[in-house]
């Protein structure tokens, strides 16, 4: 109900007992449910074979039917992804700080980093199998390699974009280079760093599944590959759904950490 106050402004008065819906918080759930409903209806309308595109109901049925292997392989994939991502965070932060320390180091190492990142990681997996054999280690290393580059780039960019005027003022006040890095450079790069974690964690899942598909006997990648060879398409989609859930959960965790650690850098109304 809308009322007019004495200063000619309008105000919305909520009726007693009325339920106010937070559409922003409800939107992800509503859109997801809508997607599954439309998907189900289209499969029914076009009578699509289950070996081509299973309906969501068949996918959920496969999750219930194969819950034990899905759960075990999901935990394995989450473990390898988290471990590889953790190593990427440590290594990416250290090398990003090293590259951003000097323009000479930045100019020398950055092209090498770009060239390394341009190599398809699927081509690296066979080499990792030769070195470490089939199992968890190649999956962890692949997750590390594919999520490593965004962290390095963002940290180095945060350090490289310090305003020259700020450096000149600090040097005039007697600050050393290490002081500038600790007091200005590193705090400035933190929003870049925590923002890159959201990208890196999703890429880490790609690396883990890629390696599990080629060089592992465990994990969702191996499970989906086995299901594909048996034409068990609902199980393949069940694995994809579990990957999506894990990816969304880890992304939300990284977003929460970013907000807690660098909330001061997100003051725009667009960020809310």
C-alpha beads as a LAMMPS data file, in Angstrom:
LAMMPS data file: protein, C-alpha beads

272 atoms
271 bonds

1 atom types
1 bond types

-500.0 500.0 xlo xhi
-500.0 500.0 ylo yhi
-500.0 500.0 zlo zhi

Masses

1 110.0

Atoms # bond

1 1 1 0.000 0.000 0.000
2 1 1 1.336 3.459 -0.998
3 1 1 0.755 6.535 1.171
4 1 1 1.683 10.222 0.765
5 1 1 3.553 11.826 3.655
6 1 1 3.407 15.471 4.774
7 1 1 6.485 16.422 2.691
8 1 1 4.734 15.191 -0.476
9 1 1 6.870 12.055 -0.740
10 1 1 5.498 8.580 -1.148
11 1 1 6.206 5.580 1.024
12 1 1 5.286 1.936 0.760
13 1 1 3.578 0.541 3.837
14 1 1 3.583 -3.242 4.074
15 1 1 0.300 -4.748 5.158
16 1 1 0.357 -6.750 8.383
17 1 1 0.964 -10.412 7.700
18 1 1 2.126 -9.783 4.113
19 1 1 5.051 -11.892 2.918
20 1 1 7.834 -9.998 1.166
21 1 1 9.700 -12.074 -1.411
22 1 1 13.384 -11.393 -1.964
23 1 1 13.461 -11.830 -5.723
24 1 1 17.244 -11.428 -5.916
25 1 1 17.837 -14.388 -3.596
26 1 1 15.030 -16.399 -5.180
27 1 1 16.143 -15.789 -8.783
28 1 1 18.801 -18.558 -8.961
29 1 1 16.343 -21.162 -7.674
30 1 1 13.507 -19.973 -9.898
31 1 1 15.679 -19.895 -13.015
32 1 1 17.109 -23.346 -12.265
33 1 1 13.687 -24.861 -11.691
34 1 1 12.423 -23.160 -14.854
35 1 1 15.321 -24.592 -16.841
36 1 1 14.572 -28.143 -15.687
37 1 1 10.843 -27.729 -16.347
38 1 1 11.404 -26.446 -19.893
39 1 1 13.985 -29.173 -20.487
40 1 1 11.528 -31.866 -19.334
41 1 1 8.717 -30.496 -21.487
42 1 1 10.887 -30.244 -24.607
43 1 1 12.093 -33.839 -24.233
44 1 1 8.494 -35.012 -23.878
45 1 1 7.237 -32.832 -26.737
46 1 1 9.890 -33.994 -29.211
47 1 1 9.982 -37.559 -27.866
48 1 1 13.773 -37.393 -27.660
49 1 1 15.458 -40.784 -27.080
50 1 1 17.142 -41.153 -23.713
51 1 1 20.409 -42.033 -25.473
52 1 1 20.416 -38.565 -27.074
53 1 1 19.111 -36.296 -24.317
54 1 1 17.601 -37.723 -21.126
55 1 1 14.931 -35.788 -19.312
56 1 1 15.773 -34.300 -15.908
57 1 1 13.503 -36.878 -14.288
58 1 1 15.648 -39.682 -15.751
59 1 1 18.809 -37.920 -14.596
60 1 1 17.522 -37.625 -11.020
61 1 1 16.464 -41.259 -11.207
62 1 1 20.028 -42.180 -12.227
63 1 1 21.403 -40.173 -9.290
64 1 1 19.233 -42.156 -6.884
65 1 1 20.039 -45.467 -8.575
66 1 1 23.810 -44.943 -8.703
67 1 1 24.136 -42.758 -5.617
68 1 1 26.950 -44.743 -3.986
69 1 1 29.435 -44.572 -6.913
70 1 1 28.375 -41.001 -7.709
71 1 1 29.051 -39.912 -4.135
72 1 1 32.447 -41.648 -3.932
73 1 1 33.609 -40.307 -7.288
74 1 1 32.315 -36.826 -6.465
75 1 1 34.397 -36.772 -3.289
76 1 1 37.446 -37.919 -5.254
77 1 1 37.004 -35.171 -7.836
78 1 1 36.424 -32.577 -5.126
79 1 1 39.590 -33.727 -3.345
80 1 1 41.837 -33.568 -6.414
81 1 1 40.341 -30.238 -7.468
82 1 1 40.731 -28.654 -4.042
83 1 1 44.297 -29.905 -3.646
84 1 1 45.337 -28.717 -7.105
85 1 1 43.591 -25.402 -6.555
86 1 1 45.291 -24.933 -3.185
87 1 1 48.695 -25.482 -4.772
88 1 1 47.765 -23.025 -7.538
89 1 1 46.809 -20.384 -4.963
90 1 1 50.139 -20.705 -3.146
91 1 1 52.269 -20.898 -6.286
92 1 1 50.262 -18.326 -8.225
93 1 1 50.439 -15.773 -5.427
94 1 1 54.194 -16.277 -4.964
95 1 1 55.063 -16.119 -8.665
96 1 1 52.610 -13.257 -9.253
97 1 1 54.371 -11.217 -6.572
98 1 1 57.749 -12.160 -8.054
99 1 1 56.736 -11.145 -11.581
100 1 1 55.133 -7.911 -10.404
101 1 1 58.196 -6.972 -8.349
102 1 1 60.160 -5.644 -11.305
103 1 1 59.341 -4.458 -14.806
104 1 1 62.346 -6.420 -16.067
105 1 1 61.123 -9.642 -14.485
106 1 1 57.596 -8.901 -15.746
107 1 1 58.846 -8.380 -19.319
108 1 1 60.990 -11.496 -19.211
109 1 1 58.696 -14.054 -17.598
110 1 1 55.270 -12.925 -18.746
111 1 1 55.706 -14.134 -22.378
112 1 1 56.881 -17.510 -21.051
113 1 1 53.785 -17.738 -18.859
114 1 1 51.551 -16.941 -21.828
115 1 1 53.266 -19.569 -23.972
116 1 1 52.913 -22.176 -21.239
117 1 1 49.254 -21.371 -20.725
118 1 1 48.614 -21.652 -24.473
119 1 1 49.608 -25.322 -24.416
120 1 1 46.440 -27.480 -24.230
121 1 1 46.518 -29.295 -20.924
122 1 1 45.102 -32.426 -22.548
123 1 1 48.465 -32.689 -24.314
124 1 1 50.269 -32.548 -20.974
125 1 1 48.292 -35.362 -19.329
126 1 1 50.068 -38.213 -21.231
127 1 1 53.411 -36.798 -20.080
128 1 1 52.182 -36.717 -16.487
129 1 1 51.091 -40.349 -16.834
130 1 1 54.601 -41.293 -17.974
131 1 1 56.110 -39.460 -15.016
132 1 1 53.663 -40.326 -12.229
133 1 1 51.479 -43.142 -13.565
134 1 1 47.697 -43.357 -13.580
135 1 1 45.952 -42.030 -10.482
136 1 1 45.424 -38.981 -8.328
137 1 1 48.717 -37.179 -8.907
138 1 1 48.166 -36.382 -12.619
139 1 1 44.677 -35.067 -11.796
140 1 1 46.021 -32.820 -9.049
141 1 1 48.814 -31.493 -11.254
142 1 1 46.430 -30.865 -14.156
143 1 1 44.067 -28.954 -11.863
144 1 1 47.061 -26.961 -10.644
145 1 1 48.347 -26.174 -14.134
146 1 1 45.028 -25.042 -15.553
147 1 1 44.083 -22.835 -12.571
148 1 1 47.551 -21.429 -11.981
149 1 1 47.721 -18.836 -14.755
150 1 1 44.703 -16.620 -13.847
151 1 1 46.037 -16.155 -10.318
152 1 1 49.507 -15.196 -11.530
153 1 1 48.144 -12.751 -14.099
154 1 1 45.796 -10.994 -11.692
155 1 1 48.353 -10.631 -8.902
156 1 1 51.014 -9.362 -11.318
157 1 1 48.501 -6.962 -12.874
158 1 1 47.554 -5.584 -9.479
159 1 1 51.212 -4.862 -8.719
160 1 1 51.977 -3.485 -12.176
161 1 1 49.150 -0.936 -12.092
162 1 1 50.393 1.083 -9.117
163 1 1 50.176 4.761 -10.106
164 1 1 53.638 6.246 -10.788
165 1 1 52.589 9.352 -8.850
166 1 1 52.006 7.235 -5.754
167 1 1 55.437 5.633 -6.075
168 1 1 57.079 9.049 -6.555
169 1 1 55.401 10.462 -3.441
170 1 1 56.366 7.449 -1.339
171 1 1 59.981 7.580 -2.550
172 1 1 60.093 11.286 -1.751
173 1 1 59.008 10.418 1.780
174 1 1 61.881 7.973 2.081
175 1 1 60.037 4.706 1.395
176 1 1 62.036 1.811 -0.011
177 1 1 60.773 -0.468 -2.745
178 1 1 59.934 -3.201 -0.242
179 1 1 57.901 -0.644 1.734
180 1 1 55.962 0.348 -1.374
181 1 1 55.243 -3.294 -2.168
182 1 1 54.106 -4.145 1.351
183 1 1 52.104 -0.986 2.082
184 1 1 50.634 -0.264 -1.374
185 1 1 51.373 -2.963 -3.936
186 1 1 50.186 -6.078 -2.104
187 1 1 47.015 -4.474 -0.638
188 1 1 46.210 -3.091 -4.091
189 1 1 46.593 -6.511 -5.710
190 1 1 44.357 -8.296 -3.199
191 1 1 41.060 -7.501 -5.006
192 1 1 42.636 -8.869 -8.192
193 1 1 43.873 -11.934 -6.333
194 1 1 40.615 -12.841 -4.602
195 1 1 38.657 -12.081 -7.766
196 1 1 40.854 -14.511 -9.700
197 1 1 40.043 -17.306 -7.246
198 1 1 36.487 -17.498 -8.595
199 1 1 37.826 -18.105 -12.085
200 1 1 40.600 -20.436 -11.001
201 1 1 38.378 -22.791 -8.991
202 1 1 36.093 -23.458 -11.963
203 1 1 39.104 -24.096 -14.183
204 1 1 40.501 -26.483 -11.570
205 1 1 37.417 -28.676 -11.978
206 1 1 38.026 -28.736 -15.730
207 1 1 41.593 -29.902 -15.164
208 1 1 40.621 -32.625 -12.695
209 1 1 37.879 -34.080 -14.882
210 1 1 40.100 -33.917 -17.946
211 1 1 42.818 -35.940 -16.244
212 1 1 40.359 -38.356 -14.627
213 1 1 38.846 -39.072 -18.038
214 1 1 42.215 -39.953 -19.557
215 1 1 44.415 -41.182 -16.719
216 1 1 42.515 -42.284 -13.637
217 1 1 40.409 -45.115 -12.296
218 1 1 38.463 -42.831 -9.953
219 1 1 36.580 -39.542 -10.068
220 1 1 33.610 -38.201 -11.959
221 1 1 35.611 -37.979 -15.173
222 1 1 36.370 -41.695 -15.116
223 1 1 32.783 -42.506 -14.112
224 1 1 31.328 -40.505 -16.995
225 1 1 33.792 -42.036 -19.445
226 1 1 32.789 -45.550 -18.340
227 1 1 29.094 -44.643 -18.519
228 1 1 29.563 -43.249 -22.015
229 1 1 31.170 -46.484 -23.202
230 1 1 28.077 -48.321 -21.897
231 1 1 25.660 -45.802 -23.478
232 1 1 24.366 -44.960 -20.011
233 1 1 23.613 -41.350 -20.937
234 1 1 21.524 -40.532 -17.811
235 1 1 24.532 -41.433 -15.643
236 1 1 26.753 -39.188 -17.785
237 1 1 24.377 -36.277 -17.224
238 1 1 24.168 -37.163 -13.536
239 1 1 27.938 -36.760 -13.345
240 1 1 27.708 -33.423 -15.145
241 1 1 25.041 -32.282 -12.697
242 1 1 27.208 -33.225 -9.717
243 1 1 30.114 -31.312 -11.250
244 1 1 27.883 -28.271 -11.682
245 1 1 26.775 -28.463 -8.040
246 1 1 30.343 -28.764 -6.788
247 1 1 31.482 -25.919 -9.045
248 1 1 28.696 -23.613 -7.898
249 1 1 29.376 -24.415 -4.245
250 1 1 33.110 -23.725 -4.545
251 1 1 32.492 -20.575 -6.582
252 1 1 30.096 -19.323 -3.903
253 1 1 32.730 -20.053 -1.250
254 1 1 35.353 -18.059 -3.173
255 1 1 32.883 -15.197 -3.658
256 1 1 32.168 -15.182 0.080
257 1 1 35.896 -15.097 0.870
258 1 1 36.372 -12.283 -1.639
259 1 1 33.589 -10.250 -0.036
260 1 1 34.952 -10.825 3.456
261 1 1 38.562 -10.008 2.563
262 1 1 38.133 -7.196 0.015
263 1 1 34.709 -5.765 0.750
264 1 1 36.286 -2.305 0.886
265 1 1 37.047 -2.544 -2.843
266 1 1 33.398 -3.187 -3.834
267 1 1 31.473 -0.054 -2.914
268 1 1 29.517 0.343 -6.136
269 1 1 25.792 -0.327 -6.117
270 1 1 26.363 -2.672 -9.089
271 1 1 28.408 -4.919 -6.775
272 1 1 25.472 -5.337 -4.427

Bonds

1 1 1 2
2 1 2 3
3 1 3 4
4 1 4 5
5 1 5 6
6 1 6 7
7 1 7 8
8 1 8 9
9 1 9 10
10 1 10 11
11 1 11 12
12 1 12 13
13 1 13 14
14 1 14 15
15 1 15 16
16 1 16 17
17 1 17 18
18 1 18 19
19 1 19 20
20 1 20 21
21 1 21 22
22 1 22 23
23 1 23 24
24 1 24 25
25 1 25 26
26 1 26 27
27 1 27 28
28 1 28 29
29 1 29 30
30 1 30 31
31 1 31 32
32 1 32 33
33 1 33 34
34 1 34 35
35 1 35 36
36 1 36 37
37 1 37 38
38 1 38 39
39 1 39 40
40 1 40 41
41 1 41 42
42 1 42 43
43 1 43 44
44 1 44 45
45 1 45 46
46 1 46 47
47 1 47 48
48 1 48 49
49 1 49 50
50 1 50 51
51 1 51 52
52 1 52 53
53 1 53 54
54 1 54 55
55 1 55 56
56 1 56 57
57 1 57 58
58 1 58 59
59 1 59 60
60 1 60 61
61 1 61 62
62 1 62 63
63 1 63 64
64 1 64 65
65 1 65 66
66 1 66 67
67 1 67 68
68 1 68 69
69 1 69 70
70 1 70 71
71 1 71 72
72 1 72 73
73 1 73 74
74 1 74 75
75 1 75 76
76 1 76 77
77 1 77 78
78 1 78 79
79 1 79 80
80 1 80 81
81 1 81 82
82 1 82 83
83 1 83 84
84 1 84 85
85 1 85 86
86 1 86 87
87 1 87 88
88 1 88 89
89 1 89 90
90 1 90 91
91 1 91 92
92 1 92 93
93 1 93 94
94 1 94 95
95 1 95 96
96 1 96 97
97 1 97 98
98 1 98 99
99 1 99 100
100 1 100 101
101 1 101 102
102 1 102 103
103 1 103 104
104 1 104 105
105 1 105 106
106 1 106 107
107 1 107 108
108 1 108 109
109 1 109 110
110 1 110 111
111 1 111 112
112 1 112 113
113 1 113 114
114 1 114 115
115 1 115 116
116 1 116 117
117 1 117 118
118 1 118 119
119 1 119 120
120 1 120 121
121 1 121 122
122 1 122 123
123 1 123 124
124 1 124 125
125 1 125 126
126 1 126 127
127 1 127 128
128 1 128 129
129 1 129 130
130 1 130 131
131 1 131 132
132 1 132 133
133 1 133 134
134 1 134 135
135 1 135 136
136 1 136 137
137 1 137 138
138 1 138 139
139 1 139 140
140 1 140 141
141 1 141 142
142 1 142 143
143 1 143 144
144 1 144 145
145 1 145 146
146 1 146 147
147 1 147 148
148 1 148 149
149 1 149 150
150 1 150 151
151 1 151 152
152 1 152 153
153 1 153 154
154 1 154 155
155 1 155 156
156 1 156 157
157 1 157 158
158 1 158 159
159 1 159 160
160 1 160 161
161 1 161 162
162 1 162 163
163 1 163 164
164 1 164 165
165 1 165 166
166 1 166 167
167 1 167 168
168 1 168 169
169 1 169 170
170 1 170 171
171 1 171 172
172 1 172 173
173 1 173 174
174 1 174 175
175 1 175 176
176 1 176 177
177 1 177 178
178 1 178 179
179 1 179 180
180 1 180 181
181 1 181 182
182 1 182 183
183 1 183 184
184 1 184 185
185 1 185 186
186 1 186 187
187 1 187 188
188 1 188 189
189 1 189 190
190 1 190 191
191 1 191 192
192 1 192 193
193 1 193 194
194 1 194 195
195 1 195 196
196 1 196 197
197 1 197 198
198 1 198 199
199 1 199 200
200 1 200 201
201 1 201 202
202 1 202 203
203 1 203 204
204 1 204 205
205 1 205 206
206 1 206 207
207 1 207 208
208 1 208 209
209 1 209 210
210 1 210 211
211 1 211 212
212 1 212 213
213 1 213 214
214 1 214 215
215 1 215 216
216 1 216 217
217 1 217 218
218 1 218 219
219 1 219 220
220 1 220 221
221 1 221 222
222 1 222 223
223 1 223 224
224 1 224 225
225 1 225 226
226 1 226 227
227 1 227 228
228 1 228 229
229 1 229 230
230 1 230 231
231 1 231 232
232 1 232 233
233 1 233 234
234 1 234 235
235 1 235 236
236 1 236 237
237 1 237 238
238 1 238 239
239 1 239 240
240 1 240 241
241 1 241 242
242 1 242 243
243 1 243 244
244 1 244 245
245 1 245 246
246 1 246 247
247 1 247 248
248 1 248 249
249 1 249 250
250 1 250 251
251 1 251 252
252 1 252 253
253 1 253 254
254 1 254 255
255 1 255 256
256 1 256 257
257 1 257 258
258 1 258 259
259 1 259 260
260 1 260 261
261 1 261 262
262 1 262 263
263 1 263 264
264 1 264 265
265 1 265 266
266 1 266 267
267 1 267 268
268 1 268 269
269 1 269 270
270 1 270 271
271 1 271 272
